[in-house]
Amino acid sequence: MTGIIDVGGGERGVYGAGVFDRCLDDGVTFDCIIGVSAGSANGVTFAAGQRSRTFSFYYDYSFRREYMSLSNYVKNKSFVDLDYIYSDLSNSGGENPLDFEAIKKYNGIINITATDAKSGNPVYFSVEDMKQDDYSVVKASCSVPIACKPVNVNGKYYFDGGVADPVPINRAIELGCDKIVVILTKPVDYRKSGVLEKNAGLAMRALYGNVADRLECRGLMYNTAVRKAVRMQEQGRCLVVSPDDCCKVTTFRKTKKGIKELYEKGYKDAGEIADFIGR
């Protein structure tokens, strides 16, 4: 059983967009898709077969004030307007609608990773948790703490999936995957110090204590999972696809040049995937 994990990373998620577009061009499919944060948007768009769709979000739409800006934060307490991205732009009649009917027909498992705002535990939503023009679970997966408000899904609140499970390789194994592609959006030898996450945890502790606990150990979780992926790669069970550099693109900072270069790196690096999974 083959699986692919996209860990997201805000604007760096354009690297994953390039990987998925190459998979579409090469006719590669997976039995299981697991997305985290921006990787969830990449994953469901891949399942829908909509080549280049997510690239336009990074390259064009993300430069709009409505998409991300300080004015958004002042108005709505969210630097990134997830409703604008995953409702206004993505709904039927929107500027770039998601083909939900195609997603429902995808012959495989789709997991959208989020973090329960109360317990701090990971939650893995599926296509059954989505409806036409209701992509709340994707919004939840992308709701970066501090930068965004938690997202309501059926009366419960959620934050970005990368808080509780930044690289869901164990989830892929639990689902039965024996060949796993892991898309990282930083070089494979990068290791998190955890300082930013610990500071974010301190800022959130009063309202979301369990999420703060997760944030404070997120660096360790990420580093441990990446090391496991590398070990599995040595055993022929995993393929880690990652950029050699991030082209000066960060979670929220970007340039048109950097976005294009990082996308092209993802597209090129994904050339190994077809041979790895044998399709």
Secondary structure, 3 states (H helix, E strand, C coil): CEEEEECCCHHHHHHHHHHHHHHHHHCCCCCEEEEECHHHHHHHHHHHCCCCHHHHHHHCHHHCCCCECHHHHHHHCCCECHHHHHHHCCCCCCCCCCCHHHHHCCCCEEEEEEEECCCCCEEEECHHHCECCECHHHHHHCCCCCCCCCEEECCEEEEECCCCCCCCHHHHHHCCCCEEEEECCCCCCCCCCCHHHHHHHHHHCCCCHHHHHHHHCHHHHHHHHHHHHHHHHHCCCEEEECCCCCCCCCCCCCCHHHHHHHHHHHHHHHHHHHHHHCC
